[in-house]
Amino acid sequence: MPLVSMTDMLNKGKSEGYAVGQFNLNNLEFTQAILQAAEEEKSPVILGVSEGAARYMGGFKTVVNMVEGLLEDYKITVPVAIHLDHGSSLDKCKEAIDAGFTSVMIDASHDPFEENVATTTKVVEYAHARGVSVEAELGTVGGQEDDVIAEGVIYADAKECEELVKRTKIDCLAPALGSVHGPYKGEPKLGFAEMEEIGHLTGVPLVLHGGTGIPTKDIQKAISLGTAKINVNTENQIASAKRVREVLAANPNMYDPRKYLGPARDAIKETVINKMREFGSSGKA
């Protein structure tokens, strides 16, 4: 099945009360594991690619070719979107779209509101003309993800969210409401009242960044309030690294990367399957 944009899968998730997971790619094994999990679970899936991860893997075109090759070789039948995570500029979003990405996030949340609107509008114009979906962000999600470092959490303003969606015509919105990138220090505290208001005012599917470590009850509540996309990366990275350490500790003379990266791939796949079931997307393809 060819790559698709996020629009239909997120609108369906929002209307039917489940969320689609965005699982970030870091290398070949991550890509294999996520696609295998999606096919087995018959779940739509979003492959997130940060600018740093794309550089590590060779570039946007290499990532798209790798994904498309696996779609064919694995005979993937479920909807798959490839999404630029935290696009830093209009030029980077264009570069990803031109390389074959079917969805982009423009993160101009660090800019003044009017600049965010102006930049996001330009991205939407370029993307929508090519059938590509667009995500934008307001407020500040804490923690660090690749090149994106944020000190503390700044909640998104509901009225600004409404205005951003209305003026830019984005397909989904990531309002910062207490989640963080990377491991949590203590219990996550999500702003559910704000989430409900923003969901009501904007009408678009909401996105929850920093999905690793959020309790299932909070995930379910967020989904009930219009969250239709949940991003997960750290949890897969931790599971992968843990499995590699275990295998190499048990086999100190091992040197064939397939023999320790294969088990790491299995660990990622297990984690993704559990998340798909938790988000309610299994069987929804």
C-alpha positions in Angstrom: 0.0 0.0 0.0 1.4 3.4 -0.9 2.2 6.0 1.8 -0.7 8.2 2.8 -1.2 11.5 4.6 -2.3 11.6 8.3 -5.6 13.4 7.7 -8.0 10.5 7.1 -6.5 8.2 9.8 -6.6 11.0 12.4 -10.1 12.1 11.6 -11.3 8.5 11.7 -9.5 8.0 15.1 -11.1 11.2 16.5 -14.6 10.2 15.4 -14.3 6.6 16.6 -12.5 7.2 19.9 -9.0 5.9 19.4 -5.5 7.4 18.7 -2.9 6.5 16.1 0.6 6.2 17.3 3.5 8.1 15.9 6.6 5.9 16.4 9.9 7.5 15.5 12.4 6.0 13.2 16.1 5.9 14.3 17.5 3.2 12.0 16.5 0.2 9.8 15.6 -2.0 12.8 13.1 0.6 14.2 11.5 0.9 10.8 11.2 -2.9 10.4 9.8 -3.4 13.9 7.2 -0.6 13.6 5.9 -1.7 10.2 5.8 -5.4 11.3 3.8 -4.4 14.4 1.3 -2.3 12.4 0.7 -5.1 9.9 0.2 -7.8 12.6 -2.1 -5.5 14.6 -3.9 -4.3 11.5 -3.3 -0.7 12.8 -2.7 2.5 10.9 0.6 3.9 11.8 2.6 7.2 11.6 6.4 6.9 11.1 7.9 10.0 12.8 11.3 11.3 11.5 13.1 14.1 13.2 15.6 16.2 11.3 18.4 14.7 13.4 17.3 11.1 12.7 17.0 11.9 9.0 20.6 13.2 9.0 21.8 10.1 10.8 20.2 7.8 8.3 21.5 9.8 5.3 18.8 12.2 4.5 15.1 12.5 3.8 15.2 10.7 0.4 17.1 7.7 1.9 14.4 7.4 4.7 11.6 7.5 2.2 13.2 4.9 -0.1 13.9 2.7 2.9 10.3 2.9 4.1 8.9 2.3 0.6 11.2 -0.7 0.1 9.9 -2.3 3.3 6.3 -1.5 2.4 6.8 -3.6 -0.7 9.0 -6.3 0.7 6.8 -6.8 3.8 3.6 -6.5 1.7 2.2 -3.9 4.1 -1.6 -3.5 3.7 -2.3 -0.9 6.5 -2.3 2.9 6.1 1.2 4.3 6.7 2.2 8.0 6.9 5.8 9.3 7.0 5.9 12.4 9.0 8.5 15.1 9.6 8.6 15.5 13.4 9.4 19.1 14.7 10.2 20.6 11.3 12.3 23.6 12.1 11.6 25.8 9.1 9.5 26.2 5.9 12.6 25.1 3.8 13.0 21.9 5.9 9.3 21.1 5.5 9.5 21.6 1.7 12.6 19.5 1.5 10.9 16.6 3.3 7.7 17.0 1.1 9.8 17.0 -2.0 11.6 13.8 -0.9 8.2 12.0 -0.5 7.1 12.7 3.1 3.3 12.5 3.3 3.0 14.7 6.4 5.0 17.4 8.1 5.0 19.2 11.5 6.1 22.8 11.4 7.2 23.7 14.9 7.2 27.5 15.1 5.9 27.4 18.7 9.1 29.2 19.9 8.3 32.2 17.7 5.8 35.0 18.5 2.2 34.0 17.7 1.9 36.0 14.5 5.2 34.6 13.2 3.9 31.1 14.0 0.7 31.8 12.0 2.7 33.2 9.1 5.2 30.4 8.9 2.6 27.7 9.4 0.3 29.2 6.7 3.1 29.0 4.1 3.8 25.4 5.0 0.1 24.5 4.7 -0.1 26.1 1.3 2.9 24.2 0.0 1.8 20.9 1.7 -1.9 20.9 0.9 -1.2 21.6 -2.8 0.7 18.2 -2.8 -1.8 16.2 -0.7 0.4 16.4 2.4 -1.0 16.9 6.0 0.4 19.5 8.4 0.7 19.5 12.2 1.6 22.6 14.2 2.4 23.3 17.8 1.5 26.0 20.4 3.0 26.3 23.9 6.2 24.5 25.0 6.5 20.8 25.4 9.3 20.3 28.0 12.4 18.1 27.7 14.7 17.4 24.8 14.1 15.6 21.5 17.1 15.6 19.1 17.7 19.3 18.2 14.7 20.5 20.1 15.4 21.5 23.7 12.7 23.2 25.9 13.2 24.3 29.4 10.0 23.7 31.4 6.4 23.5 30.1 4.3 26.4 28.8 0.7 25.6 28.3 -0.9 26.4 25.0 -3.5 29.2 25.1 -6.9 28.0 24.0 -7.9 31.1 22.1 -4.6 31.2 20.3 -5.1 27.5 19.3 -8.6 28.3 17.9 -7.1 31.3 15.9 -4.1 29.3 14.6 -6.4 26.5 13.3 -8.8 28.9 11.8 -6.2 31.0 10.0 -3.8 28.3 8.9 -6.1 25.4 8.1 -3.8 22.9 9.7 -4.9 19.2 9.9 -4.0 18.6 13.5 -2.7 20.5 16.5 -0.2 19.7 19.2 -1.0 22.0 22.1 1.5 21.8 25.0 -0.5 20.7 28.0 2.1 19.2 30.5 3.8 16.4 28.5 7.5 16.3 28.0 10.0 14.7 25.6 12.1 12.0 27.2 11.6 10.2 30.5 9.4 11.9 33.1 10.8 13.0 36.5 7.8 12.2 38.7 4.2 11.8 37.6 3.0 13.5 34.4 0.3 16.1 35.0 -1.7 16.8 31.9 -4.0 19.8 31.6 -7.3 17.9 30.7 -9.6 20.9 31.2 -7.5 22.9 28.7 -7.4 19.9 26.4 -11.2 19.7 26.4 -11.5 23.4 25.7 -9.0 23.4 22.9 -10.6 20.3 21.3 -14.0 22.0 21.5 -12.8 25.3 20.1 -10.6 24.0 17.2 -12.5 20.8 16.1 -9.3 19.2 14.8 -7.6 16.1 16.0 -5.2 16.9 18.9 -1.6 15.5 19.2 0.1 14.4 22.4 3.8 14.7 22.3 5.9 12.8 24.8 3.7 9.8 25.1 6.3 7.7 26.8 5.5 7.1 30.5 2.0 8.6 30.6 -0.3 6.2 32.6 -3.0 4.4 30.6 -5.8 6.1 32.4 -4.4 9.5 31.3 -4.0 8.2 27.7 -7.6 7.1 27.6 -8.8 10.4 29.0 -6.8 12.3 26.4 -8.3 10.2 23.6 -11.8 10.9 25.0 -11.1 14.6 24.7 -10.1 14.5 21.0 -6.4 13.4 21.1 -6.0 11.3 18.0 -2.2 11.1 17.6 0.2 10.1 20.3 4.0 10.3 19.8 6.3 7.6 21.2 10.0 7.4 20.8 11.9 7.2 24.2 10.1 4.0 25.2 11.2 2.2 22.0 14.8 3.5 22.4 14.9 2.3 26.1 13.5 -1.2 25.1 16.0 -1.5 22.3 19.0 -0.5 24.3 18.0 -2.8 27.2 17.8 -5.8 24.9 21.1 -5.1 23.3 22.8 -4.8 26.7 21.2 -8.1 27.8 22.3 -10.0 24.7 25.9 -8.7 24.7 26.2 -9.3 28.4 25.2 -12.9 27.9 27.4 -13.3 24.8 30.6 -11.1 25.4 32.3 -12.5 22.3 29.4 -11.7 19.9 30.2 -9.3 17.1 27.6 -10.0 14.3 25.3 -6.9 14.6 22.4 -9.0 13.3 22.6 -11.1 16.4 22.1 -8.3 18.8 20.1 -5.8 16.6 17.6 -8.5 15.7 16.6 -9.0 19.4 16.5 -5.2 19.7 14.1 -5.1 16.8 11.9 -7.7 18.5 11.9 -5.6 21.7 10.8 -2.5 19.7 8.0 -4.5 18.0 6.7 -5.8 21.4 6.6 -2.2 22.7 4.8 -0.8 19.6 2.2 -3.6 19.7 1.4 -2.8 23.3 1.1 0.9 22.5 -1.2 0.2 19.6 -3.5 -1.9 21.8 -3.4 0.8 24.5 -4.2 3.6 22.0 -7.1 1.5 20.6 -5.8 1.5 17.0 -5.4 -2.3 16.7 -7.9 -3.6 14.1 -8.7 -0.2 12.8 -6.8 -0.3 9.5 
